[in-house]
Amino acid sequence: MVTTRKKQDAGSQRDDMQSLPTDEAVKLFQAWSKSEDDTKPVQRICELTGGLPLAVRLAGKYIFETGEPVSEYLEDLENTPLEELNQGDRKLESVPVLLKRSLNQVSDNAISIIGIAGILAFSSFSKEVIQAAMPDIPIKKPINELNNYGLLNRIDKRFIISHALIHTYARENHNPDNKVIERISEYYNSYAREYREQGPKGYEVLDKEKKHIMRVTEECKTRKIWQWVNELVWAVGNIGGYFYTCGYWVEHKAALTLGIYAAKKTHDIKSQCEFLNNLGVTYRNLGQTIESIKLFKQSLKISDRLVKDKILSNLGNAYCDLGQTEKAIKCYEKALSVGRYIGSKHRESSILGNMGNAFYAYGQLLKAIECYDKALSISREIGARKDEGIWLGNIGVLYRDLGQTEKAIEYCEQALSISRDIGHMKNEANQLNILGSVYCDLGETEKAIEYYKKSHSICREIGHRHGEVICLSNLGKAYTDLTT
């Protein structure tokens, strides 16, 4: 048997060596450490080494020779993995020495590519980002070279560094210069802006690049390339955009936090204000309402008149969440005053709708209807059909609560018709569910069940899990009513 890193030397009978599975890695560690310890720290060590036999052996050998507690070694391994796996100047004593010798066998262009891949997340990447980073160099041959030596693995049309320790080594020892980072940032900025405009289909494409976009943004922060931190955060961190719509709250928080930091460094008040407001919305969606209020207030302090109404409205929403309805209504009143001053009909409609929600929560149903009616009128005036459907539906719910079922059905049917016309499936499902409840109130249980089933079907189709739960609960109650 001949061992080699170069795939083409192995011929047709090649058998690629794989990393050890965790249970086998644990056994190898135990054999070298002379310990039967099978605790979570040992498993974590084997996971961090990625099952690389040399790395597992060196870790076990170190524990045996020093007697250091496994938990202490694990902490150091998580922070400085290559340093902890460097126990001599020979390749069988050191993972860094082994990796250095492996990279010495490939061309300078191949080493540049592995350095660029080290800047990205440890995840599959496209050759297009590599080409964007190295625009004047043909990349096909050096990529194939890295693949041939087992340093990169091909996954369909994408590539990934073959081991986490190689990724760490590349990042620490073959870091590209700032010009390369800027070219990568420009690539992902354009990419994110292009695909976010395509809605759900574009978001599926962006999912493959999500980790890389965040990693590059973090790298720009480390290198103090503030312009590209700012640009990348604007590309993915806006309300109603990619991270927000997909519910990627962890990434959204991280991106906006980076954006706020960069905006402060460059004294970009506009971006700082927007990012603080957006972060407040994110915290509110996560149920961290007190923190969201703090962020909205920070944003208000540095806001200009053009965005003040939007922030005040968000602050009102947060107070509503806490049940502090009077405070919420005061925020909406201030927001309305500002919104009317700057002449934004769309924002005025939205604020009136939020105020209607607050009055509804406060039990003042007639005032709520008055707000929704005003919002509805403005939405029709400016042709905002999605909002028109929402306000019609809200009015329908209020008339149901007031016991005026005929009016409730009239408004909900109008809302349903608009939702179908514009293809707003989530609102269509909501209106079908509300109509089901109205017919339940009328004692027409079988008809109600038909509406609940249609709503449930749509919720399943679009992945609206919360809506599914509500429909199933309503169906259960309706079937119970039929049998009693």
N, C-alpha and C positions, 0 to 999 in steps of 0.2 A: 504494500500500500504506500502511495506517495501522497504527502500533504503539501498543499500549496495555496496561496491566497489568490493566485491568478487563475480564473475559471477556464480560460482557453487552454491552459497546460494540462487540465484534467481529462480532456477528451470526452467522448460520449458516455463513459461510465462514471461521470462525475456524481458525487453524492455530497450535497451541501451540508456542512455541519451547522446544527441549530443550537441556540442557547438552551441551557438546562431549564426544564420546568421547575417551578418553585420547590416542589417536594424533593426532587433530586438534588437541587442546589442546597437545600437544608441538610441533606445527608452528607454532601461533600464538605460543607462548612463544619458539621459535627465531627467528621473524620479528622479534619486538620486542627480543629480547636480542642480536640479530645474532650468534648463536652456533649452530653445528651440533651442539652437545653434546646427545646423546640418552642420557645416562646415567640410572641409576636415580634419582638425586636430582631430575632434571628431571621424570621420570614421577611421582615422589612429590609434587612441588609441584603438578602438574596434578591429582592425586588429591585433595590437601588443599583445593584451590580448587573441587573438585567440577565442574570443567569450565565454571565460570562465565566467559564470555568476558572481561568486565571485569576479573575477578580475575587471570586468566591474563595478560592484557595488562599490567596494572599490575606483576605480578611480573617479566615479561620486561623491561619498560621500566626498572624499578629496577636490574636486573642490568646492563643496558646503560649506564645513567647513572653508576652507582657503581663498576662493575668488581668488586663483591664476589663472592667465590667462591660458587657455587651451593650448596655443602654448608653454608656458614655461614648463608646466607639461609634454607635449608630448616629448620635448627635453630630459628631465630627464628620462622619461620612456624608450626611445630608448637606452640610455646609461646604465642605471641600473634598469632594469625592476623589479627584485625581491625586491630591496630596496624600490622602489616607491609603491609596493603593500604589504608592511609590515607595518600595522598600529596598531599592538597590539600583545599580547601574546597568544591570543586564535585563534583557527582555522578559525572562522568566521570573524576575523579581519586581517588575514595575509595569503597570498598565500604560503610563505615559511613554516609557521607553519603547514598548511594543507598538504603540500607535504611531510614534514618531518614525520608527523604522518602516512601518507599513506605508506611511505617506511619502517617505523618501523614494518609494518606487514609482510614484506617479508624476506627471508633468506639472509645471508651474500653474498652467491654466486649470488643471484638475484640482490643485490645492486651493486656488482662488474660489472655485465653485464650492468646495467643501467648507471653506470659510464663510461664504454667503449663506449656505444651508445652516451653518451653526448660528447665524444671527436670527434665522427664522425659528419658529417653534419646532419642537421635536414631533413633527407630523408630516404627512405627505405634502409635497409642493409641486407646482407646475414648472416645466422648463421655461415657460414664458417669463416668470419673475427672474430667473437666472439670466436670461437673455437681456432683460431690461436693465439688470445690474451691470452686465458686461456687453454693452451694445456693439462694440467694435470687434468682438471675438467670436468666431464660430464655436458653439458649445457642444455640438453633437459628439465629436470625437472625445473630448475630455470627460463628458458625462458617461459615455460608454466605457471609458477607461476606469472610472471610479466604480462602475457597476461590475466590470470584469474582475476587479480586485476585491469585490465584496464590501466596499466602503459605502456604496449606495445600493439600495434595492429598488427595482422597478415595480410599481403597482399600477397596472394598466398604462395610462398615459402620464402618470405622475411618478415621483421618486421620493424616497425617504432615506435618511442616514441609517445605516444598518444596525446601529447600537447606540443606546443613550450615552455611553461613555465616549464614543467617538464624537457625538454631538457636543458634549461638554468640552472635550479636548479641542475641537475645531473652534469653538467660541472663545476659548481662553488663549489659543496659540496662533490662530490664523484669522484674526479679526480684520475685516475690510475697513478702508478709510471712510471718512465722512461723506465723500462724493458718492461712493457706492451706496451708502445708507440713504442718501437723499434721492438717488435714482430709484431705489426700492420703494421709498415712501411715495414718490410721485406715481409709481406704477400702481400701488395699492389705493392711493387716493382716487385716481381716475377710475380704477376698477370698481371700487365701492360706490362711487357716485353714479356710474353707468348702470350697475345692476340693481341698486336700490330703487331706481325709477321704474323697474319692471315689476315691482310688487312681489307677491309670493314666489313666482317662478325665479325671479332674480335673487330672492333671499335664499333659495335652495342652492344656487351657485355660490353665493357668499358664505354659506355655511362651511364650505371646504377651506375658505381662506380666513375664517374668523380668528383662529388662534394666531395666525401669522400677522394679521393686521394689529392685534393687540401687542404681540411681541415686538414688532417694529416700532410701534408707538412708544413702548417702554424704552427701547434702545435709543430713540430720539431724545427722550427725556434725560437718559443717562449721559448722553453726549451734548446736551444743552442745545439741540437743534430745535428751537422752540417753534419755528414756523411750521415744521412738519408735524409736530405734536398737535398744534392747533388745527391744521388742515385735516388730519386723519380723524380727530375727534368730531369735527363738524361733519365729516363724511358718514360716520356711523352712529353718532350720539345724539342726533336731534330727535325731538319728540315726534312720534309718528313715523320715524325712520326704521332702519333695519333692526338694531338691537331692541328698541322699544316695542315695535310691532311683534317681534318674535318672542318677547318675554325673556330675553337674555339679560336678566337684571344684574347678575354678577359682572358681566362684561360691560354693561351700561354704566354701572357705578364706577368701575375701574377706569373706563375711558373718560368719563366726565371729571373724575378726580384728577387725572393727568391733565386734562384740558384746563381746569381751574388753576392748577399749579403753573402751567405754561403761560396762561393769560396774566397771572400776577407778575411773573418774571418779566413779561414784555409790556406791562402796563396797558394791556388790551382790555379796557373796561367793558366794551360791548360783549366780547366773548365771555369774559368772566361772569357778567350778569346772566347771560343766556345759559351758561353751563351750570351755574348755581341753581337757577330756576328748574332746569331739566333734571338736575340731581334731586331736587326737592320732590318733583313728580315721581321719580323712581323710588325714593324712600316711601312716599305715600302708597305707591302700588305694592310695596313690600310690607305694608302695615306699620311702618315706623313713622307714625304721624307726627310725634313731637319733634323728631329730627327734621322732618320735612318742613315744619313751620319755621324752625331756625334758619333753614336754607332759603326759604322764600323771603324771610325778613332781611337776610344778608343781601339777597338779590335786589330787593326793593331799595335798599340804601344807596345802591350805585346805579339804579335804573334811570333811563330817560323816559320822557312822556310816551314815546312810541310803544314801549313794552310794559309800562306800569300797569295797565288794565289787565293784561294777561297774567301777570304775577299776582295781582290782587285777587283775581278770580281763582287762581290756584290756591292761594292762602285761604280763601273762603271755603273751598272744597275740603281743605284739611280740617278747618274748624267744624265743618259739617260732620266729618268722620268722627270727631270727638263729641258730637252732640251739642256743641256750643253754637247753636243756631243763630242767636242774636249777633254774635261776633261775625258769623259767616255772612249774614245779610248786610251788615255794615260794610264788610269788604266788597260785596257785590255792588252796593250802592256807589261806593267810591270808584270801583272799576267802571261802572256804567257812565259816570260823569267823565272819566278820562276817555273812555272808548268813543263816546259821542263827540268829544272835543276833537279827536283825531279823525273822526269820520269813518271808522271801520264798522260797516254794517254787519259783517260776519261775526266780528267779536262781540258786538252788541247783542246779537241773537244768542250767542253762546252764553254770555253772562246772564241774560234774562232767563235762559233755560236752567242754568245753575241756581239762580235765585228761586225759580219755581221748585226745584228739587229741595231747597232749604225750607221753603214754606210748607211743602208736602211733609217733610220730616217733622216740622213744627206743629203739624196738625191743622194748619190754616189752608184748607183745600181750595177755597174760593180765590184766595190770593195767589195760590199756586197756579190755578187755571188762568188767571189774569196774566201772569208772567209768561206762561206757555203760549197763550194766544198772541201776545206781542212778539214773542220769538218766532212763532209760526208765520205771522204776517211779514216779518222782515225776511225770513227764509224764502218765502214765495216771491217777495219783491226782487231778491237778488238771484233767484234761481238755484238756491242751495237745496236740491231735492233730498239728499241724504238727511240733512237736518230737519227738513219739512216732515219727513217720515217719522223721525224720532219724536218731534214735538206732538204730532198727531197721536202717536202711540201713548205718550205720557198723559195727554188729555183723556184718552180713552180709559186709561187705568184710573184716573181720578173720578171720572163719571161712574165707573164700576163701584168704586169705594163709596160714592154718594148714593148708590142704589139706582142710578139712572141707566139701566142696562141697554135700552135702545140706543141712547146716545153713545154709550161705550162701544157697542158693536159698530155703529156708524163710523166713529173715528178710527177704531182699530182696523176696520176693513179698508179705509183710505190709506192708512199707514202700510198695511199689507200690500196693497196694490202698487204703491210707490216702491217699496222694497223689492218687489218682483221686477218692476220696470227697470230699475237701475242695477239689479243683480246683487243687492246687499243681503246675502243669505243669512247672516247672523241676525239682522233685524227682522227678516222674514220669519225666522224660527221664533224669535221673541213674540212677535205679533200673533202667530198661530197659537203659542202657549197661552197668551193673555186671553185670546178669544175662547180657548178651551175653558179657562177659568170662568169667563162670563157665562158660558152655556151651562157650566156646572151650577152656578148660582141660580140659573133659571130652571134647574132640574132636568135639563136636556142632556143627561149623562152620556148617552151613546154618541151624540153629536160632539160632545166635549172630548170623548176618547179619540174620535177621528182627528181632531185638531192636535191633540197631544202627540198622537202617533206621527203625524206629518212633521211636527216640530222636532220630535226626537230623531226622525230620519235625517233631517237636514243637519242637526247638531252632530250626528255621527259622521256625516259626509264631510263636514268642514273641521272636525276635530274639536268642537266646542264642548269640552268635557263637563264644565260647570252647567251648561245648558242641558246636557244629557241627564245629569243628576236631578235637576228640577223637573224635567219632563217625566222621568221615571217615578219620581215621588208623586207627581200629580196623577199619573196613570194609576198608581197603586190606590190612591184615595178614591179615584173615580170607579175603579173596579169594586172596591169595598162598598161604595154607595149602591152599585147595581145589585149586590147580593144581600143587602139589608132591607 
